[in-house]
Amino acid sequence: MKLNDVLNANAMAPPKAPKKDLDKDDFLRLLTTQLAQQDPLSPMDNQAFVSQLSQMATVEKLENLSSSMQNMAMAQSANTSAQVVSFIGQDVRVSSSDVVVKDGAVSHGFGFSIEGEASEVEVLVKDKDGRVVRTLTLSGREPGDHSVTWDGKDDNGNTLSDGTYTFSVHAESESGETVATQNYATRTVKGITFADGFPRLLFDENTSASLGEVIEVKTI
């Protein structure tokens, strides 16, 4: 091939996009070019040369560390995915105040945990507009977990429409002080989604929960 042909081919080739960051190969190329172009009568100072070699070693270590961290993240993600998939078919208790009514009945268990002894507990069930549709008054409760039984009807005995409702719990001690509670729902995992890179547990009625909302996994 003639020299003119080579030059013309290089001229027609699309320009390479400039790098935003230099890697270790670029650093080594710059160092060797600097050594080749130095003045023989005034060579590079030994201390400066050692300093640049040290910088190159640091760049290489950082690249290796970044690669190792990426590999660890990929391995952890794969491990997490395998663990989450094993939840399918299991019953889990999630931190939630939602209650789903389907076919005129509550489709899953729900309840609350209480930190201290309460002499009176009131559970308010609300519709999507925040209106109280059912008030459940419970007798005294000991510290621990307590399930709530609701027939899916309002205070007048009418069966409520299917949909998602919410509930709140108010507990008081004998002295009238408020006792802290935490709401939960017991759901069966039907599937897993990895939207936005984070796993979520899928339940019926197009509802879901993150792993951070899981309180307990019920083993079969």
C-alpha positions, 0 to 999 in steps of 0.5 A, a space after each residue: 500500500 502506498 504512503 498516500 493511500 495510508 494517509 488518505 485512509 487515516 484522514 477519512 477515519 472518524 476521530 476518536 472521542 477524547 477520554 474524560 479520565 486517564 487510565 494506567 496505560 495513558 499514565 504509563 504512555 505519558 511517563 515514557 514519552 516524558 523520559 524519551 523527550 527529556 534533556 540528556 544534560 538535565 535528566 529528570 530528578 530521581 525524586 520526581 521520577 519515583 513520585 510519578 512511579 508511585 502515582 502510577 502504582 496508585 492509579 493501578 491500585 484504584 482501578 483494581 479496587 474498582 474492578 473488585 468492588 464491581 465484582 463483589 456488587 454483582 456477586 451480592 446482587 446475584 445472591 440477593 436475587 436467589 434468596 428473594 426468589 425463594 420467598 415465592 409461595 411463602 407467607 410474609 409479615 410486612 409492616 403495613 396498614 393496608 387491608 384488602 377486601 376481595 369478594 366481600 371478605 378480607 383476603 389476608 391476615 392483619 394485626 398489630 404488635 404492642 409494646 406494653 400492656 393495654 386495657 383498651 384497644 380500638 381499631 379504625 378501618 378507613 376507606 380510600 377517602 379516609 372515612 371511618 367505615 368500621 370501628 372495632 373495640 378490643 379488650 385488654 391486650 398483653 405485649 406482643 402480636 395480636 391479629 384482628 378479625 374483621 368480616 369486611 362489613 361497615 358499622 351498619 352491617 353492610 358488605 363493603 366494596 372490594 378494594 384496599 382499606 387502611 386501619 389504625 390502632 389506638 391503645 391505652 393503658 389503665 392510666 390512660 397513657 398511649 401505648 405504642 403499636 406497629 401495624 402489620 399484614 400477612 401476605 402470600 408472595 406470588 412473585 418478584 419484581 426487580 424494578 429500578 434494580 431493587 427487588 419487591 415482593 408481589 402479592 395479590 391485587 397488584 400490591 407489593 412490598 420492599 424487603 425493608 418492609 418485611 418483618 417475618 417470613 413464615 416457613 412452610 
